[in-house]
Each structure stands twice: as C-alpha cells, then as structure tokens.
Amino acid sequence: MRKSLSIIFMFLLVFCSKDSSVKEETTSVQKKLEDKATSYTLNISSTSGGSVSSLGGTYDQGSKVSISASASPGYIFTGWSNGNSESNITVILNSDISLVANFEAYDYPLRINFQEFGRLTSNKPLEWEGEFYDYNDNGLPDFVALDGNNQGIIRFLTSVPNEFNQAKTFSEFKTLNIFDYINVSSSDSLNGSDSILIDLNNDNVDEVVTNLQGEWYNAPNFNNGDWNSDGIPNGFFWGPMYIIYEDGSVIEFDSIPSQKFSSLYGIDLNNDGYKDVLDLLPSYLYYDSDINVYLNDGQGGLLQAQPVESIKKNLPNWADMVYDDINNDGFKDFIGGHNTLEINYGTNDPEVFNYELVESNWPSIDDNCLGTGVGTTPNNYNDSLSEDIHVVDIDGDGIKEIFTSIGYNGCNRHKSAVMYRYNGQKYVQDSDSGFYLENWYHGWASMVFTSKDYDNDGDIDLFTRYFHNNGCNIMHHSNYESEESRVGYEKGFFWKNENGILVQTNYEFCE
C-alpha cells in the first residue's frame, strides 16, 4: 500500500512540475507576443524636391514622434500623404504608419539661357514675350531667331525645360535661309532685317514676314565706311517686303524700299479674325504717314499699305509696342515707348483712340558709364530709351501696371527699369512700390520681363525672361570702379508680389 502511495505521489510531483514548466513557458511566449504587439513601425519618405527630418523607426505603442518636411530651393511642400498640409507634424504610434512628404517645383514662367541661345544664334528670339510657343506641335517650347552673324538665316530651336521651367540647352530642328527665297547676294548682310512670324491664313502654321533691310558690303555708290576692310565703300539699304510660306512660295507685298527696322507687329487691327501687319516706321520718302497697316485679305495674303490716322505716334519710333486692354474697359490699347511712353486708349469706335503722353523721369547716366571702364560708344549720346514694355495687373485692381526697361545708346551695357501705375486720371511713374532699378550693369541683352503667379498665392510675380548659365539673372550694380570690383555682386533675382508691392527676391536655386 505504501509503495502504491509513493508511486502516486511521485507521479503527481512529476506531472505538476511539467505542468508548471509548461505554464511558465506559455507565460514567457505570451509576454513576448505582448511586447511585440506594443511596438510599431514608422516609415517616412519624401518625393524629389525636399527632405524630411527623420526616416522613422520602431517605437512603443503610444509614442509621439515629431517630424518636419523641408523644401529644396525652388520647390514647395504640398502636404503629407495622409492629407495633413502642415510641414511640422506629430505622429502618435498606435499602429504601423507610412508617410510620404510631397514636394512640387514652383510654377515658374518659361525662361531661357540667353548666353547659350546667343551662342547659337547671335541674337534674341523673335517676338518671344515669355509665352509657350510650340511651332512644330510636339509639346515642347520652340524659339525662332534671325541669325545675327549676317547670314540671312532664320533658326528654329527647341528645348526641354528643367524642373524650374528653364530652357538651358537648345537643339536646332529647322533653318530657313532668306537668300534661298529672295534674290540677294549672300555676300551682303540681312542682320538688320526685321522678320516676324504670323499665321496669316489661320491654318495654325506661321508664315515669315520679312523686309529686305541690311548692309551692302559692295556699294560703290555709298560712302558709309569700309566695314569689312576690302577697300570698297559699304552702305545701308532699305528694301521691299515679303511673305515666305511654309511650302517655300514667296510673295512680295510691298515693293517700295522701306525703313522698317524692328517696327513690324502682327495684330488683328480690324477685328475680322485675321491678323494684319502693322508698320510703325513707314519710309518718309514714300509714305506720308506715321503708321501703316497691311490688312489681311482673308486668304493668307496682305493688301497694300494703308495709313492708320487714328493712332497717334508722336515719338520718333516705338522700340517696343504692346497691344492690350490695360484699363479694363473692354477695348485694346496701344502702348509704345521711345524716350518716354505714349498710350492710345481704344474706344467703342474702332476709328477713335484717346491719346496720352506719359510724363517720365528716367535715370540718366554720364558719358563715362559710371566709371565701369566701358565708355560711350562713338557717335552715340546717352539718351534714356525704352527697350521693353510689359503690362500686368500687380495690385489686383483690374488696371494693369506698365513696366519698361531702359537702355542707353552709349553705355549700352547699363539698364534701368521703372513702373507706372494708373492714379485714376493718368499713368504716373512709381518709384516707391518696390520696383525700381537704376543703372545696373546688365550686359548687351535688353532687360525683358515676364510674369506669373508662380507660388499660387493669388497675385502676379515679375521675372526677367533671360538668365545666364548658372540659372540666375547675372546683374551687377554698376557703381564700382572696375570689373574686378563687381565680382561677388551677382544677383539672380525676381520680384515677388506681396499684397501689391514687388519685393526684389534672390533665386534660391542659383548654382
């Protein structure tokens, strides 16, 4: 009997020991499972254009983790993948979480590398005002220029802009040699020829309108100097005007020699749905008018010149012209610039314009070009002359402000820029609202403008259309004694609109 009880006791002891061990092992596994269940993973990443303060990790349940998103220069943070729009957020870990910080490049206007474009064409783009122009309908911006190397060649180039909408490099996809279409000796120059692109027959294909203007390199009857040092006098010539069509056909639509130098504009003057050609500088030898128009015949051709007497042009010439409704009355106006600005306001009568001569007080410059080592060009006075006009509503009142860049005949690397606002009665120069440049050393190219609400805040910001190789607008203040002293003063800026006030702002992404 004792032996049986002893065996039973031993069995119970062994069984209970095993049961206790199993329970302890089960408890340990449960604890590990519980520990694992209370740790969560946080994964943080970003799209291109910015960075995040942390990539995440493993955290205990209930942990609070603060993270921030920072945009790279030229980009803006647009929000987290969970819908939160704040750049600095705190995440509470009660489950596994993955977050992505989203960035987008600012919506900059299209701008071009003028150094590279000039290297390829020795000129600026024809008629380009900063808009997207797709000549060959391939979804990429195209640019057209008359070759500045006296070759009479029109070059068509395209580009693939970078994330900042900068066209940095260009490839040529077409050339048009004027000498192939018009009987002119290739030894002569068409550098001064004025050409425009215009769709005359509404087929979405631009024709080339050009006038035969340039320099004769072999002109015994002229005595304007021996430009190419060959012992034969040279001379400047004015010539007739042509339309060159896409199929290669050519029409001469004005045989009278003319002085149309940078004076042709394509606009629909009579509102018939077809573009006409406006000539702001008819030859005084043949035309008794300040402005002529070649009306479109509705079949892709142009009629004979007619004087436009309703538009007043008291200035010698308009170096630039804008045709736009600047006073928001529903009628387009003409704004032209020379040594000041003049405006012809459109009315409900297409034959009547109201004229305004704008009072200007533009910056002047001395004959020594402010001591920069670039003296006055011989035979040129340092008159202040408008080079580019741009109109845009900056303060959001519906009335457009007028911007003009100013160059100088002699000190032609210096530029100034001013703005005009409408005061209820007339346009007046405004030097106190953030936009005013006086005698900046800019280089040969004109300072030209474009505008866009790049940061999507509801107001329009102002940019220059050209930049240089490093992505900036290389502009030096000219009040320094030498080139060497200007090193380090480069600025790549635009004007950010802050409630109707333009603030000169540096580009963050200049290389």
Sequence and secondary structure as in RCSB ss.txt:
>XXXX:A:sequence
MRKSLSIIFMFLLVFCSKDSSVKEETTSVQKKLEDKATSYTLNISSTSGGSVSSLGGTYDQGSKVSISASASPGY
IFTGWSNGNSESNITVILNSDISLVANFEAYDYPLRINFQEFGRLTSNKPLEWEGEFYDYNDNGLPDFVALDGNN
QGIIRFLTSVPNEFNQAKTFSEFKTLNIFDYINVSSSDSLNGSDSILIDLNNDNVDEVVTNLQGEWYNAPNFNNG
DWNSDGIPNGFFWGPMYIIYEDGSVIEFDSIPSQKFSSLYGIDLNNDGYKDVLDLLPSYLYYDSDINVYLNDGQG
GLLQAQPVESIKKNLPNWADMVYDDINNDGFKDFIGGHNTLEINYGTNDPEVFNYELVESNWPSIDDNCLGTGVG
TTPNNYNDSLSEDIHVVDIDGDGIKEIFTSIGYNGCNRHKSAVMYRYNGQKYVQDSDSGFYLENWYHGWASMVFT
SKDYDNDGDIDLFTRYFHNNGCNIMHHSNYESEESRVGYEKGFFWKNENGILVQTNYEFCE
>XXXX:A:secstr
 HHHHHHHHHHHHHHHHHHHHHHHHHHHHHHHHHHHHTEEEEEEEE TTEEES  EEEEETT EEEEEEEE TTE
EEEEETTS   SEEEEE SS EEEEEEEEE     EEEHHHHHHHHSS  SS  S    TTSSSS EEEEE SSS
S EEEEEE    TT EE   EEEEEEEGGGTS   TTSB TT  EEEE SSSSS  EEEEE  EEESS TT  S 
 TTSSSS  EEE   EEEE TTS EEEEE S    SS EEEE TT SSS EEEESS  TTT   S EEE B SSS
 B   EE  SS   SS  SEEEEE SSSSSS EEEEESSSEEEEEE SSTT EEEEEE        TTGGGSS  
  TT    EEEEEEEEE SSSSSS EEEEEEEESSSTTEEEEEEEEE SSSEEEE SSS  EEEEE  SS   EE
EE TT SSS EEEESEE TTSS  BEES SSSTGGGTT  B EEEEEETTEEEEEE TT  
